Every structure is written in structure tokens, then in C-alpha cells.
Amino acid sequence: MRAFRRFPIEDGSQVGEARRAAQTLAADLGHDEQCAGRVALAVTELGTNLQRHVGPGREAALLIGVEGGHGGRVDDPPALQILSLDRGAGMDVERCLRDGYSSAGSAGTGLGAIQRMSDGFHVFSASGRGTVISARFEARAGGGGSSTTTTAARRDLTAAFQVAGLTIAAPGEFVSGDAWTLRRAGSLWTLGMADGLGHGPDAAAAADRFCALLQDAPEAGLVSPASLLDRLHEPLRSTRGCAAAIVSLTEGETGLRFGGAGNIAGRLISGVTDRSLMSQHGTLGLQVRKLQDVAYDWPPHAVLVLHSDGIVSRWSLMEVPGLLQADVSLIAGWILRDHVRGRDDATVVVVRRADALAA
């Protein structure tokens, strides 16, 4: 999945820069004029809210990029995703979504209008800890708004797993040396993440090569993660190498299998447990020892988090009540907002079992 662009928001000129970038990306994704107009309104409203109600020093930013896998179907057309992140005082979500509510001096659309015209909209806010907002816009011919009964909404409800991921490049870089990919074959899901050594174009080439090899591997879902990593080791010798991890998921099962080489971190987190997934030493394409799978029970109320070392290794979500029940895109945004190191590429992917929503 391509990297998201991060736009710090402290003044109106930065809102305009983010809006122009979003419109360019919308055109690249094939959004028609009406779709691109909705994207522009959403960026303007979200950015203006950050500027006026959060202010400088609260790490207010917009992330704009291509959503990957949130609905659980990797064959769907790519969607444009906007995330608003801040560490402000928090917000009254119900009031801000109410019809007719708008921020003084903004575009006047209000968050409720963004919710109605997007193909997926989620908010999580905590008093004194800030807010994360996620809005998704799909390219579709003929324009027109969407509602809670759109194809996108139905897809979220029927997928066996909800998946959301965010990747950002290191400061000063235009490409990320991290990458992740999701492959689905029937009831078998294969999630992979790679962190190319260093950062910049050569690191990106290694991580992208890993993802392409994983997508093209024959019967990838039928072999173990460790065996897949072993298969990919030799073809990656033509690159500078990468840390990598693969998670194998099967619909209807209550466990997962994990294999890793290097510093990709995995955790299963719920309100009562926090279990780390065991990775082994090594770098694909350079040197690895014999890799082994580890099987884990996956409680239905837990979320799986996979991240590169651009995210600090010691972090907790336990002090934020309700966050683990929020949409996976919001959990990913919250982790990236609070725990990114700020000097390297960073990627975080969050997965939830769909049966957790019915529990």
C-alpha cells in the first residue's frame, strides 16, 4: 500500500496545500468531478476545524492516502482516505455530528455532512487526549452521495476480518521504506509487512519487492508463514534486504499463525490481555536462520496490531477507555499519532475479527 502524506495544520495555507494534494490523488484514483468535490469539502472542513479549534502545539495533522483493505476485500477499487489527528481537548461527537452544526468561518458543511457524503466515516475522541477522524471516499461513476446502506458499509459488515493500515515516509523522504500487503484466497487471508533496510528509494524497492513476491507466491495461503518467508529470502537477495513478518488467518477459526524475521512487531491486545507475537532474528535477502511458525489463540474481543520499528516498541492503549472498540482505522490512526518515532518510515496495521462486533 502506498504511503500516506502527512500535512501538519496550524494555518490556512496548510489546509489549502492538503486540499490540493487530495484533489490530485482523487484524480489519480479515477474519481469524477463530483467525487473530487466531496473530497475537497471534507479536507477543507477537517483542516479548518483543526486550525481553529486545536491550535498550534497539539500535533494537529491530516493524513491523506489510499485506503488498504479496510472492508476486507483486496480486489475492491482503491479508495481515498482522509484522517484527522490531534491531541486537543477532545470533542462532543454527538453535537458535532448533529445536522446544522458547523464551525464558524469553515466551509459550513459540518462533520455530519462529511459523514453523509463519504463511503465510510468514523470518529473517536477522548477528553483531554484528542480526536481521530477517518473518512473514506470511493471512486464511482455518476457521482451522488452515499448513506449507511452503501456497498462500502455492507462490505464492512460481511467481511470476516476488518483490516486498516497506515504507512508514512521518514521525514524528508517522498517514498516509504515500509510496505504491507493483504492477500485473500477463499477463506484464507495472508497479511505481510516489510521494513526495507534504511529508508528512501532503495528501502522502498526491497519492501515493495517483498509484497509483490508474496502476492505472486503460488498457494500462499496454504503454506505456513515461516515457509513463505523462506521462499522469499533468495529472490530478495537482489535488494538491500528487509525485516518482514507474515500472519496467516482463516475465516471461522479462533487462532492465527505468525512468522517473522527482524523487527516487525505483532501484538494481540484486548481490555484484559496484551500478548506479543514472537519474531526471530534475521533479514530477508541477507541472512536468516531457520524460521518457525508460532500459533496463537485469538480471543474474539482482541485486536491484532502489526507495526514496523518506526513505531516505538513500548506503548499501551489501556489508558484510553473505548478505543479498542472503535473502528480499526481509528485505532491505527491513534497509534500512529501517539507512538511514531518521527525519524523513520512507520507502518501500523490493525485487524479485528468480525465476530467480535457481534459479541
C-alpha positions in Angstrom: 0.0 0.0 0.0 1.4 3.4 -0.9 2.4 5.8 1.9 0.1 8.4 3.3 1.1 12.1 3.1 1.1 13.9 6.4 0.1 17.6 6.5 0.6 19.5 9.8 -2.2 22.0 10.2 -1.5 25.3 12.0 -2.7 27.9 9.5 -5.0 28.2 6.5 -2.2 27.8 3.9 -1.6 24.3 5.1 -5.3 23.5 4.7 -5.1 24.6 1.1 -2.0 22.5 0.4 -3.7 19.4 1.8 -6.8 20.1 -0.3 -4.8 20.4 -3.5 -2.9 17.2 -2.7 -6.2 15.3 -2.0 -7.7 16.6 -5.3 -4.7 15.4 -7.2 -4.9 12.0 -5.6 -8.6 11.8 -6.3 -7.9 12.4 -10.0 -5.2 9.7 -10.0 -7.7 7.2 -8.5 -10.3 8.0 -11.1 -12.8 10.0 -9.0 -15.2 12.0 -11.1 -15.6 15.7 -10.6 -18.4 15.3 -8.0 -16.4 12.8 -6.0 -13.3 15.1 -6.1 -15.6 18.0 -4.9 -16.7 16.0 -1.9 -13.1 15.2 -1.1 -12.1 18.8 -1.3 -15.0 19.8 1.0 -14.0 17.2 3.6 -10.4 18.2 3.6 -11.4 21.9 4.0 -13.8 21.2 6.8 -11.5 18.9 8.7 -8.4 21.1 8.2 -10.3 24.3 9.2 -11.6 22.6 12.4 -8.0 21.6 13.3 -6.8 25.1 12.7 -9.5 26.9 14.6 -10.3 24.5 17.5 -7.0 22.7 18.2 -4.3 25.3 17.5 -0.5 25.1 17.4 1.5 22.7 19.6 -1.2 20.0 19.7 0.3 18.0 16.8 -2.8 18.6 14.6 -2.4 17.0 11.2 -4.2 15.5 8.2 -3.2 12.2 6.7 -4.2 11.7 3.0 -3.7 8.5 1.1 -5.1 5.3 -0.4 -7.1 3.1 2.0 -6.0 -0.5 2.0 -8.2 -3.4 2.9 -10.5 -1.8 5.4 -13.5 -3.6 4.1 -11.6 -6.8 3.9 -11.6 -7.2 0.1 -8.3 -6.5 -1.6 -9.9 -6.8 -5.1 -12.0 -3.6 -4.5 -11.1 -0.4 -6.3 -8.8 1.7 -4.2 -10.4 4.4 -2.1 -9.1 7.8 -0.9 -8.9 8.1 2.8 -8.5 11.2 5.0 -7.6 11.0 8.7 -7.7 14.0 11.0 -5.4 13.6 14.0 -5.0 15.9 17.0 -4.1 16.0 20.7 -6.5 18.7 21.6 -9.1 18.8 24.4 -11.4 16.3 22.7 -14.9 16.9 21.2 -18.6 16.2 21.8 -19.0 13.8 18.9 -22.8 13.7 19.1 -23.1 17.5 18.9 -20.5 17.9 16.1 -22.4 15.3 14.0 -25.8 17.0 14.5 -27.5 18.4 11.4 -27.0 22.1 11.1 -23.8 22.2 13.2 -20.8 23.9 11.6 -17.6 25.6 12.7 -17.6 29.4 12.5 -15.7 30.5 9.4 -15.4 27.0 7.9 -16.9 25.6 4.7 -20.1 25.3 6.6 -20.6 21.6 5.8 -20.1 20.2 9.3 -18.9 16.7 10.3 -22.5 15.4 9.8 -22.3 16.3 6.1 -18.9 14.7 5.7 -20.4 11.5 7.3 -23.3 11.5 4.8 -21.2 12.1 1.7 -18.4 9.7 2.5 -18.3 6.0 2.0 -17.1 5.3 5.5 -16.9 7.7 8.4 -15.7 7.1 12.0 -14.8 9.3 14.9 -13.1 8.6 18.3 -12.5 11.3 20.8 -11.3 11.3 24.4 -11.5 14.2 26.8 -8.0 15.8 27.2 -6.5 13.3 24.8 -7.7 14.5 21.4 -9.6 13.1 18.4 -9.1 10.9 15.4 -11.5 11.1 12.5 -11.4 8.8 9.4 -13.3 9.4 6.2 -13.2 7.2 3.1 -14.2 8.2 -0.5 -14.6 5.6 -3.2 -14.3 6.4 -6.9 -17.7 5.7 -8.6 -19.2 6.8 -11.9 -22.2 9.2 -11.8 -21.4 10.9 -8.6 -24.1 11.1 -5.9 -23.8 10.9 -2.2 -23.8 7.7 -0.1 -25.5 6.6 3.0 -25.2 3.9 5.7 -26.6 1.4 3.2 -23.9 1.8 0.6 -21.9 -1.1 -0.8 -19.0 0.0 1.3 -21.0 -0.2 4.5 -22.3 -3.6 3.7 -18.8 -4.8 2.9 -17.6 -3.9 6.4 -20.4 -5.9 7.9 -19.9 -9.1 5.9 -16.1 -9.4 5.9 -14.6 -12.0 8.2 -11.9 -9.5 9.2 -11.7 -5.8 9.4 -8.3 -4.5 8.3 -6.9 -1.0 8.3 -3.3 0.1 7.8 -1.3 3.4 7.6 2.2 3.9 6.2 4.1 7.2 6.3 7.6 8.0 5.0 10.5 9.2 7.1 10.9 13.0 7.3 12.3 14.4 4.1 11.5 11.3 2.1 8.9 11.0 -0.7 8.6 7.2 -0.6 8.4 4.9 2.4 10.8 2.0 3.0 7.9 0.2 4.7 5.1 -1.7 2.9 2.3 -4.1 3.7 0.0 -6.2 1.7 -3.1 -8.4 2.2 -3.8 -11.4 0.1 -7.1 -13.4 0.2 -7.8 -16.8 -1.3 -11.2 -18.1 -0.4 -11.3 -18.4 3.4 -7.5 -17.9 3.8 -6.1 -14.5 4.4 -2.4 -13.7 4.3 -1.1 -10.4 5.8 2.5 -9.4 5.2 4.6 -6.4 6.3 8.2 -5.4 5.3 10.6 -2.8 6.5 13.4 -2.3 4.0 16.8 -1.6 5.5 17.3 2.2 5.9 14.9 4.4 4.2 14.4 6.1 0.8 14.0 4.5 -2.7 16.3 1.5 -2.1 14.5 0.6 1.1 11.1 1.1 -0.7 12.3 -1.2 -3.5 13.1 -4.0 -1.0 9.7 -3.7 0.8 7.8 -3.4 -2.5 9.5 -6.5 -3.8 8.6 -8.5 -0.7 4.9 -7.5 -1.2 4.9 -8.4 -4.9 6.5 -11.7 -4.2 4.0 -12.5 -1.5 1.1 -11.7 -3.8 2.5 -13.8 -6.6 3.6 -16.8 -4.5 1.7 -19.9 -5.5 -0.8 -21.2 -2.9 0.4 -18.6 -0.4 -2.5 -19.2 1.9 -1.9 -23.0 2.0 1.7 -22.9 3.4 3.0 -21.6 6.7 4.2 -18.1 7.2 7.7 -19.3 8.0 7.8 -21.4 4.8 6.7 -18.3 2.8 9.4 -16.2 4.4 11.9 -18.9 3.5 10.7 -18.9 -0.1 11.0 -15.1 -0.4 14.5 -15.0 1.1 16.5 -15.8 -2.1 14.6 -13.6 -4.5 15.1 -10.7 -2.1 18.9 -11.0 -2.4 18.8 -8.6 -5.4 17.6 -5.9 -2.9 19.2 -4.4 0.2 17.0 -6.7 2.3 14.2 -6.2 4.7 12.7 -7.2 8.1 9.4 -9.0 7.4 6.5 -10.7 9.0 3.6 -12.8 7.7 0.3 -13.6 9.5 -1.9 -16.4 8.3 -5.7 -16.1 9.1 -8.5 -18.4 8.3 -12.1 -17.4 8.4 -14.1 -19.1 11.1 -11.0 -20.2 13.1 -10.1 -18.7 16.5 -6.4 -18.6 16.1 -3.6 -17.3 13.8 -0.1 -18.3 12.7 2.8 -15.9 12.7 6.3 -15.9 11.3 8.8 -13.1 11.4 12.4 -12.2 10.6 13.6 -9.0 12.2 12.0 -6.1 14.0 8.4 -6.2 12.7 6.3 -6.3 15.9 3.0 -8.0 16.4 0.6 -7.9 19.4 -2.8 -9.3 20.3 -4.5 -6.7 22.6 -7.8 -6.7 24.5 -9.0 -4.9 27.5 -7.5 -7.6 29.7 -4.6 -9.0 27.8 -1.6 -7.8 25.7 0.4 -10.6 24.1 3.4 -10.1 21.9 4.0 -12.3 18.8 7.4 -13.9 18.6 9.6 -12.9 15.7 13.1 -14.2 15.0 16.4 -12.6 14.2 17.4 -12.1 10.6 16.9 -10.0 7.5 15.3 -11.4 4.4 17.6 -11.1 1.4 20.7 -11.0 3.6 20.8 -13.6 6.3 18.1 -15.6 8.2 18.2 -18.6 10.5 15.7 -21.4 10.2 12.4 -19.7 10.7 9.5 -21.2 12.6 5.8 -20.5 12.9 4.1 -19.7 16.2 0.4 -20.4 16.6 -1.6 -18.1 18.8 -5.2 -18.2 20.2 -7.1 -15.1 19.1 -9.9 -14.1 21.5 -12.8 -12.6 19.6 -12.6 -9.4 21.7 -8.9 -8.8 20.9 -7.4 -6.8 18.0 -4.2 -7.8 16.1 -1.7 -5.0 15.7 1.3 -5.3 13.4 3.9 -2.5 13.1 7.3 -1.6 11.9 10.1 -0.2 14.1 9.0 3.3 13.1 6.5 2.9 15.9 8.0 2.8 19.4 8.1 -0.7 20.9 6.6 0.1 24.3 3.1 1.6 24.1 -0.3 0.9 25.6 -3.9 1.6 24.8 -5.3 0.6 28.1 -5.4 4.1 29.4 -7.9 5.2 26.7 -11.3 3.7 27.5 -13.3 2.7 24.5 -10.5 2.9 21.9 -10.2 -0.9 21.4 -13.9 -1.0 20.5 -13.5 1.8 17.9 -13.2 1.2 14.1 -9.8 -0.3 13.2 -8.9 2.8 11.1 -9.2 4.9 14.2 -7.0 2.6 16.3 -4.3 2.7 13.6 -4.5 6.5 13.5 -4.3 6.8 17.3 -1.2 4.5 17.5 0.5 6.4 14.7 -0.4 9.8 16.2 1.0 9.0 19.7 3.7 6.5 19.1 5.6 7.3 15.9 9.3 7.8 16.4 9.4 10.6 13.9 12.7 9.8 12.3 12.0 6.7 10.3 9.3 5.2 8.0 6.4 3.9 10.0 3.6 1.5 9.4 0.8 0.1 11.6 -1.9 -2.4 10.6 -4.9 -3.3 12.8 -7.1 -6.3 12.3 -10.3 -7.3 14.1 -12.3 -10.5 13.8 -15.8 -9.7 12.6 -17.4 -11.9 15.2 -16.1 -9.5 17.8 -18.6 -7.0 16.5 -21.5 -9.3 17.2 -20.2 -10.4 20.6 
